[in-house]
Amino acid sequence: MSSRTLFAVILTTLVISGNGFASVGDRFGFTSESIALGGAKAGGAEFSSASAYENPAQLSLLPESDPESGTRFHWSLLYSAPSFVNIDNVVVENPVNSDKTNATTRSANVDTSYPVTFGQSVGLSTQSKRSPYRWGLGAVVYLPLDRLALVDSGESFVPEYTLHRGSTQKPEFQFAFSGLLSPRWSVGAGLRLGTKLTSDTTLFLNQGSGTASSMRISASLKTQASPFLGLTYLASETLSFGLTARFASSQPQTLNVQANARAIGTVSALSFSFPAISTLYYDPLTLQAGTEWKYASGNTLFVQLDYQAWSKYESPAIVILDPQTSACSPSCGVDFSAGSNLGRKTRDLFIPRIGHTWTYGPSEIHLGYVYRPGIYAALPTEAGNAIDPDEHRIAAGFGLGFNSLWVFDAPGRFDFHASYSIYPKKHVEKSPGDENGDLSNRKVGDPGYDIGGSEWGSGVTVQLFL
């Protein structure tokens, strides 16, 4: 395979795969340094290999280390594994969602194992030294290592941690450019790429020997982009401020089904059709305000506050709309039930982040903390069992500079990090009755369950100053 063909394949994969709700950049960061600082990098006073995501306006700032160089590159390996408390012996099936005749409630254990985040990020930033505007250009790419992507609409009824089902199991691609407004002000803008999926399915199920069943799927995947903006102000040599605005990105899926089924002898096949809609991934409108303060020699403080408009959240659950039968009238005595949207009320969030760096010659020590409230306004005591607990994350990291790396005759730095998240335990107790209000039945999730757990992560980043 030629290099040109390989590049085309990689670019195509990045474009069609898109972004997702609770993205890797938002949940963790794309470098060990950023993760160890709690992701509080929007107010940074210099450009880095991940500036295309952290704040595109930074792409026009001078690098603190080796100001003569104009290019930054990184490769990161990231890992994080969640662990949630068991949910045992709760109702998982009742007459509302059962496929059995004269169904009664059934209790069982719920699967609380979720995919680990295991992937790599690559970032590149470069800037012009000749232009007085110091134009900057950068890109950040994330690719999972254990799977190319995971699309999972999740469970509509049983308890589930909504933002952990597959949100970090997808590629991400964003690029940005920037320029100076004045020696103290810089501005940047970028795009993150997402997708819109439309699928058409034709299905024929045939019963009996000497017959055949068939199915055809036709899908169209279109690229869509959402913009983000950045602004940076250098108040002095020791103090800087940054602001980013990321517009919401909704990546919808539409599934159109045309089905025919002959289930009894040679009786005419029953035809039915329905559209189903869902949101594959969702990123909320996000505003980030941050600052970097070098208050003493070798000591730097990072503080950032994020606002995320999760009140507009679109649930990933697939909802079936108005199923129709057309082989006979009226409906061949068959009346299909439409899907139930059990999405719960969400809220807007304020997410504080704080980080600190101690510099000792070529080495750095990082420490960070971030508090992320859950997106739901209350516990799921009524219909639906979507879960998103509060999170407290502590992270630490270590950076070590080098003058050259193997065949690369350029200085750089190794960064390592470790993080640990606590999801405080809470108890959910379901209200009487089923999802339709019938007090003679019980809701899915009854009588109740505990939520909460922990998550640990680690990673390494190699940076080159070119």
Helices and strands as residue ranges (DSSP letters): H 3-17, H 24-27, H 32-36, H 51-54, G 56-60, E 71-84, E 87-93, E 106-110, E 117-127, E 136-144, E 160-161, G 162-164, E 172-180, E 185-206, E 214-234, E 239-246, E 249-262, E 270-283, E 286-296, E 299-308, G 310-312, E 319-320, E 324-325, G 331-333, E 349-360, E 363-372, E 386-387, E 391-402, E 412-429, E 448-465
